[in-house]
Amino acid sequence: MAWRYPEQLFYSFLTQEQHFLLACEITEFDRSIRKQKIRREHPEWCEMEVVNEIIRQAFKVKSKPIPEGLEKHLQQRVEEWRAHQSDSGTV
């Protein structure tokens, strides 16, 4: 079998567990890059809003909006997070 890409040979020697761990590392790396980009575009957003935007991007299908229930849940999370932050800031 001819390898199309040189890294295919490397991947062929990985166990299933190693494939899974590599996929997790790539996912975490992608998420950190997305966080940095969102923070640059929206420096005023809190951490929860940044995480919510990553979730929105994951659920976005072409030009369709994300499900309404999910959007409401994300907004509720931001409100709860801000309330918690203001409560812990006054203590």
C-alpha positions as CSV (number, residue, x, y, z in Angstrom):
1,M,0.0,0.0,0.0
2,A,1.4,3.4,-1.0
3,W,1.2,6.1,1.6
4,R,-0.3,9.3,0.3
5,Y,1.2,11.4,3.2
6,P,4.4,10.7,5.1
7,E,2.6,11.0,8.5
8,Q,0.2,8.1,7.5
9,L,3.1,5.7,8.1
10,F,3.6,7.1,11.6
11,Y,-0.1,6.9,12.4
12,S,-0.3,3.3,11.2
13,F,2.0,2.3,14.1
14,L,-0.2,4.0,16.8
15,T,-2.5,1.9,19.0
16,Q,-6.1,2.8,19.3
17,E,-5.4,4.4,22.6
18,Q,-2.6,6.5,21.1
19,H,-5.0,7.5,18.3
20,F,-7.5,8.6,20.9
21,L,-5.0,10.5,22.9
22,L,-3.7,12.3,19.8
23,A,-7.2,13.3,18.8
24,C,-7.7,14.7,22.3
25,E,-4.5,16.7,22.1
26,I,-5.5,18.1,18.7
27,T,-8.9,19.0,19.9
28,E,-7.5,20.8,23.0
29,F,-5.0,22.7,20.7
30,D,-7.8,23.7,18.4
31,R,-9.9,24.9,21.3
32,S,-7.1,27.0,22.7
33,I,-6.6,28.7,19.3
34,R,-10.3,29.4,19.0
35,K,-10.3,30.9,22.5
36,Q,-7.4,33.2,21.6
37,K,-9.2,34.3,18.4
38,I,-12.5,35.0,20.2
39,R,-10.7,36.9,23.0
40,R,-9.0,39.1,20.4
41,E,-12.3,39.8,18.7
42,H,-14.2,40.3,21.9
43,P,-11.9,41.5,24.7
44,E,-14.9,42.6,26.8
45,W,-16.3,39.1,27.0
46,C,-16.0,37.1,30.2
47,E,-14.6,33.5,30.2
48,M,-18.1,31.9,30.1
49,E,-19.0,34.0,27.0
50,V,-15.9,32.8,25.3
51,V,-16.6,29.1,26.1
52,N,-20.2,29.6,25.0
53,E,-19.0,30.9,21.6
54,I,-16.9,27.8,21.1
55,I,-20.0,25.7,21.8
56,R,-22.0,27.8,19.3
57,Q,-19.4,27.3,16.7
58,A,-19.4,23.5,17.3
59,F,-23.2,23.4,16.9
60,K,-23.5,25.7,14.0
61,V,-24.6,23.9,10.8
62,K,-23.9,25.9,7.7
63,S,-26.1,29.0,7.9
64,K,-28.7,27.6,10.3
65,P,-28.8,29.1,13.8
66,I,-28.1,26.9,16.7
67,P,-31.1,25.4,18.5
68,E,-33.1,27.9,20.5
69,G,-33.0,25.8,23.6
70,L,-29.3,25.7,23.5
71,E,-29.0,29.4,23.0
72,K,-31.2,30.1,26.1
73,H,-29.1,27.6,28.1
74,L,-25.9,29.4,27.1
75,Q,-27.3,32.8,28.1
76,Q,-28.5,31.4,31.4
77,R,-25.0,30.1,32.1
78,V,-23.5,33.5,31.4
79,E,-26.0,35.2,33.8
80,E,-25.3,32.6,36.5
81,W,-21.5,32.9,36.1
82,R,-21.7,36.7,36.3
83,A,-23.9,36.5,39.4
84,H,-21.4,34.1,41.0
85,Q,-18.5,36.4,40.1
86,S,-20.2,39.4,41.7
87,D,-21.2,37.4,44.8
88,S,-17.6,36.2,45.3
89,G,-16.2,39.6,44.6
90,T,-18.2,41.2,47.4
91,V,-17.1,38.6,50.0
